[in-house]
Amino acid sequence: MQKGKKTVQDITVTPYLQIIDFKTELVGEDLTIKYRVRAPLLSRNDVNIGNLYWVRFFISFTMYCGNGNNSNIGFGEWHNPEYNGRKELNRRWTDVINDEGGNGVDTSPEYTLGPITLKRGYLYRVRGGANTNTGSSRPYNYSEIVEIDLR
């Protein structure tokens, strides 16, 4: 590179996980959250990205909604009670994508939380997240944040 010259490099990044089909439904004060998890690399090549480790739902009073930023609103851990009170799945992708509702290629069945009753008078922020067991810190991939306004 020469001084004063500008160079542009576009880099395409494919995440291990994507949160897709994220939906919230509010009926009165009852909130239901749903989403699926997609692992795009599984459909492109035969890579081992590790097990789907955690599927989590996050609810917060602040704009920093995510792991470590949940508000303790009285729901405890936000997980699907269908999983016997566990948020830890630690399941192989071949099992996840072949579950009823999975697409058999790279996408999980739909995970659901709710309905949970929210308290009036607050602005809630909600999102979904998931991670794999490929690292010691297991960072999350998240959905967008959706605001639920009950003020």
C-alpha positions as CSV (number, residue, x, y, z in Angstrom):
1,M,0.0,0.0,0.0
2,Q,1.1,3.5,-0.7
3,K,0.6,6.4,1.6
4,G,-2.7,8.2,0.8
5,K,-4.2,5.3,-1.1
6,K,-7.4,3.6,0.0
7,T,-7.9,-0.1,-0.2
8,V,-11.3,-1.8,0.4
9,Q,-11.6,-5.5,1.3
10,D,-15.1,-7.1,1.6
11,I,-15.2,-10.2,3.8
12,T,-18.1,-12.6,3.9
13,V,-18.7,-14.2,7.3
14,T,-20.9,-17.2,7.8
15,P,-22.0,-17.6,11.5
16,Y,-22.1,-21.0,13.1
17,L,-25.7,-20.3,14.2
18,Q,-28.6,-18.1,13.1
19,I,-31.8,-17.5,15.0
20,I,-34.6,-17.5,12.4
21,D,-38.3,-17.2,12.3
22,F,-38.2,-15.2,15.6
23,K,-41.8,-14.3,16.6
24,T,-43.5,-12.8,19.6
25,E,-47.2,-12.9,20.3
26,L,-48.9,-10.8,23.0
27,V,-52.4,-11.6,24.0
28,G,-53.5,-9.3,26.8
29,E,-50.5,-9.6,29.1
30,D,-49.5,-13.1,28.0
31,L,-46.4,-13.3,25.9
32,T,-45.3,-16.2,23.8
33,I,-41.9,-16.3,22.1
34,K,-40.9,-18.7,19.3
35,Y,-37.9,-19.3,17.1
36,R,-35.8,-21.9,15.3
37,V,-32.0,-22.3,15.1
38,R,-30.2,-22.7,11.8
39,A,-26.6,-23.9,11.3
40,P,-25.8,-22.7,7.7
41,L,-22.4,-24.5,7.5
42,L,-24.2,-27.9,7.8
43,S,-25.9,-27.4,4.5
44,R,-22.7,-26.2,2.7
45,N,-20.2,-28.8,3.7
46,D,-19.8,-31.6,6.2
47,V,-18.2,-29.6,9.1
48,N,-18.5,-30.5,12.7
49,I,-19.6,-27.3,14.5
50,G,-20.3,-29.0,17.8
51,N,-23.5,-29.8,19.6
52,L,-26.4,-27.4,20.0
53,Y,-25.6,-26.6,23.6
54,W,-28.0,-24.0,24.9
55,V,-31.3,-22.6,23.7
56,R,-32.2,-19.5,25.8
57,F,-34.9,-16.9,25.9
58,F,-33.9,-13.5,27.3
59,I,-36.2,-10.8,28.8
60,S,-34.8,-7.5,30.0
61,F,-35.9,-4.0,31.1
62,T,-32.8,-2.5,29.4
63,M,-31.6,-2.3,25.8
64,Y,-28.8,-4.7,26.7
65,C,-30.9,-7.9,26.4
66,G,-28.8,-11.0,26.3
67,N,-26.7,-13.4,28.4
68,G,-25.7,-11.7,31.6
69,N,-28.3,-8.9,31.1
70,N,-31.5,-10.6,31.9
71,S,-33.8,-8.8,34.3
72,N,-35.0,-11.0,37.2
73,I,-38.7,-10.4,36.6
74,G,-39.9,-13.4,38.5
75,F,-39.7,-16.0,35.8
76,G,-36.3,-17.4,36.9
77,E,-34.5,-18.9,34.0
78,W,-36.3,-18.4,30.7
79,H,-36.3,-21.8,29.1
80,N,-38.9,-24.0,27.6
81,P,-40.5,-26.1,30.4
82,E,-41.0,-28.8,27.8
83,Y,-37.3,-29.5,28.2
84,N,-37.8,-30.7,31.8
85,G,-36.7,-27.3,33.2
86,R,-33.3,-27.5,31.4
87,K,-31.8,-24.9,29.2
88,E,-28.9,-27.1,28.4
89,L,-29.6,-29.4,25.4
90,N,-26.1,-30.5,24.4
91,R,-27.5,-32.4,21.4
92,R,-25.8,-33.5,18.2
93,W,-27.0,-31.5,15.1
94,T,-28.1,-34.7,13.4
95,D,-30.5,-35.4,16.2
96,V,-31.7,-31.7,16.4
97,I,-32.4,-31.3,12.7
98,N,-34.2,-34.6,12.4
99,D,-36.5,-33.9,15.4
100,E,-40.2,-33.4,14.5
101,G,-40.3,-29.9,12.9
102,G,-36.6,-29.9,11.9
103,N,-35.8,-29.7,8.2
104,G,-33.3,-32.6,8.2
105,V,-30.6,-30.4,6.6
106,D,-29.6,-27.5,8.8
107,T,-32.6,-26.1,10.8
108,S,-34.0,-27.1,14.3
109,P,-37.7,-27.5,15.2
110,E,-39.4,-24.4,16.7
111,Y,-38.6,-23.7,20.3
112,T,-41.3,-22.0,22.4
113,L,-41.5,-20.1,25.6
114,G,-44.9,-19.2,27.0
115,P,-47.3,-18.0,27.4
116,I,-45.9,-16.1,30.4
117,T,-47.8,-13.3,32.0
118,L,-46.0,-9.9,32.0
119,K,-46.7,-7.1,34.5
120,R,-48.2,-3.9,33.2
121,G,-46.2,-0.7,33.6
122,Y,-43.0,-1.8,32.0
123,L,-41.2,-1.8,28.6
124,Y,-39.7,-5.3,28.1
125,R,-37.1,-6.3,25.6
126,V,-37.0,-9.9,24.5
127,R,-34.8,-12.0,22.2
128,G,-33.8,-15.6,21.6
129,G,-30.3,-17.1,21.6
130,A,-28.4,-20.3,21.1
131,N,-24.8,-21.5,21.2
132,T,-22.7,-24.6,20.5
133,N,-20.2,-26.4,22.7
134,T,-17.2,-25.5,20.4
135,G,-15.5,-23.2,22.9
136,S,-15.0,-22.8,26.6
137,S,-16.9,-19.5,26.7
138,R,-19.8,-20.6,24.4
139,P,-20.8,-17.2,23.1
140,Y,-24.4,-16.8,22.0
141,N,-25.8,-16.0,18.6
142,Y,-28.9,-13.9,19.0
143,S,-32.1,-12.8,17.3
144,E,-33.0,-9.2,17.0
145,I,-34.4,-7.5,20.1
146,V,-38.2,-7.0,20.1
147,E,-39.8,-4.4,22.4
148,I,-43.0,-5.3,24.3
149,D,-44.5,-2.1,25.6
150,L,-47.0,-2.5,28.5
151,R,-46.6,1.0,30.0
